[in-house]
């Protein structure tokens, strides 16, 4: 169940034997290697040095450690960049992303794809049948450091080909993009450039297709690597490690070419850097624990696209990291809690980054399970504690079951809001988390689904927003027959980023008869009062005026409707604050007949088969009364502690 990332090329070989022995002692079973090792594997073109990695793999095998072997494409070496500089990606100004860190390549570069195929062939031929190699990781963190988009000549040419294949005729593209506006009509596909350095904002349809193109390039690149590895290492499952709060490419097409998905979990960094909607009080409270939903959300997010439901955490934060605005140490107990939480959500393996803190390079402040002096750090002690508790839990006997609630998530929704936000507060993740947190604070397990996936057997479906809503998703919602919520801006754009002819919510008008006839975004100092039941909410950010014969469930003070329903389908015509999202979730759960209970803000529950896990992110014990036999912990779940019941 536990793994670690290990870099034998970075340490004296005299340490390796001790490393492997101590990994087994603390309960490590899996070791990821070689994702950044290209310069050691091939110091000069064609001059390969395999012996050191042969010895490392043989050593791990002797210690009964299973290896995740990696393709080393995240770090093309200097000699290769000097030989083929067109491999480098370019920023929006057209300047090359230079050598000296990592991920300095262009997904669209023909030269880079050729070199990728070559090195993947070499490493998979060499180690594809090695007995220690039991799985593969392709590359590392596609798109990290803003590298999905490249503004290179190669990307521009590939974009033109992509558009030609998508639209067939330039007249069709001009019509779809609305290029009669501002005299932007093209005479041929060869005239179209990436949407960069325009005087004012570029066409939203142009920008949306540019993002779709770039996303497809990631999927094509991943498919190429997977195909090569499968030929030379048959039977070994293949993965890639995704990231948190990251929507620069659509993940489902990449996952479709994998055997299991994995992601890299850094709760403290995500909370500090990537959750700007949190209050100052929340930031302080969760500075050393991470927000209670940031890791769980991603477990559910990537489990939702995992082939056969198989997924790992490939990199689990083991201590302070180095890349956030501030980097506190995890509170005592949190590494154990994060590990057990991932397993409760269905992870097959939780792998820590890294075995030992590096005293050199860009990540010197990034902790490992061991300190640089080779002594076990807090993360290693807590990983060992997890390993000792796993036999009693018998997790293999408890598969994850379908949750009663599905939350719909779509990277394209985030693209649409960022391309044409209309208001500074329209943050996609803030909206998604308002509903996810509301559900989790009411003790619910949540499945995160993508448009196009089946929605059968869910009793409640929550779509925080789906600006681009296709007929297939509407049909799936109708067929599910579940209580459903459609959030603001749903169905407000077509696939060509136009306002639909029937106005928003577009094809969702087949689910309930209403039409959005006007929208407004509000400055921070302006709020409108909404009354619902015995509560009043002061709401800002976004409002919609709706034309319908339906009687609103809730109205603003000016009489305009805010929440509408027909049958079980609900529409929210405003941007909710967290209080409204929470109350609306309770209303929906009651309509769906789903039992719920309000948990303390720092407590979360998660079920895996016949097990119930309780996770306390708070600083004081929390009482949890669960039926069944207590397998781990105490009914008074300690601060930063975990308890588990069977029954």
Secondary structure as UniProt FT lines:
FT   STRAND          2..5
FT   HELIX           8..10
FT   HELIX           13..15
FT   HELIX           16..26
FT   STRAND          30..33
FT   TURN            35..36
FT   HELIX           38..41
FT   STRAND          42..44
FT   TURN            45..46
FT   STRAND          47..48
FT   HELIX           51..62
FT   TURN            63..64
FT   STRAND          66..70
FT   TURN            73..74
FT   HELIX           78..83
FT   HELIX           85..87
FT   TURN            92..93
FT   TURN            107..108
FT   HELIX           110..127
FT   TURN            128..129
FT   TURN            131..132
FT   STRAND          133..137
FT   TURN            142..147
FT   HELIX           153..167
FT   HELIX           170..177
FT   TURN            178..180
FT   HELIX           181..183
FT   HELIX           189..191
FT   HELIX           204..232
FT   TURN            234..235
FT   STRAND          237..239
FT   STRAND          241..242
FT   HELIX           251..255
FT   TURN            256..257
FT   STRAND          261..265
FT   HELIX           267..273
FT   TURN            276..277
FT   HELIX           280..285
FT   TURN            286..289
FT   TURN            292..293
FT   HELIX           294..303
FT   TURN            304..305
FT   HELIX           307..309
FT   STRAND          311..317
FT   TURN            332..333
FT   HELIX           334..344
FT   TURN            345..346
FT   STRAND          350..353
FT   TURN            362..365
FT   TURN            372..373
FT   HELIX           378..393
FT   HELIX           395..397
FT   STRAND          405..408
FT   HELIX           411..419
FT   TURN            424..425
FT   HELIX           428..440
FT   TURN            441..443
FT   STRAND          446..449
FT   TURN            451..452
FT   TURN            456..457
FT   STRAND          460..463
FT   HELIX           471..480
FT   STRAND          483..486
FT   TURN            488..491
FT   TURN            495..496
FT   TURN            501..502
FT   TURN            504..505
FT   HELIX           506..510
FT   STRAND          515..521
FT   TURN            524..525
FT   STRAND          528..532
FT   TURN            533..534
FT   STRAND          535..539
FT   STRAND          542..547
FT   STRAND          554..556
FT   TURN            557..558
FT   STRAND          561..566
FT   TURN            567..568
FT   STRAND          569..572
FT   HELIX           578..592
FT   TURN            601..602
FT   STRAND          603..608
FT   TURN            609..610
FT   STRAND          611..616
FT   STRAND          622..623
FT   STRAND          629..632
FT   STRAND          636..637
FT   TURN            639..640
FT   STRAND          642..646
//
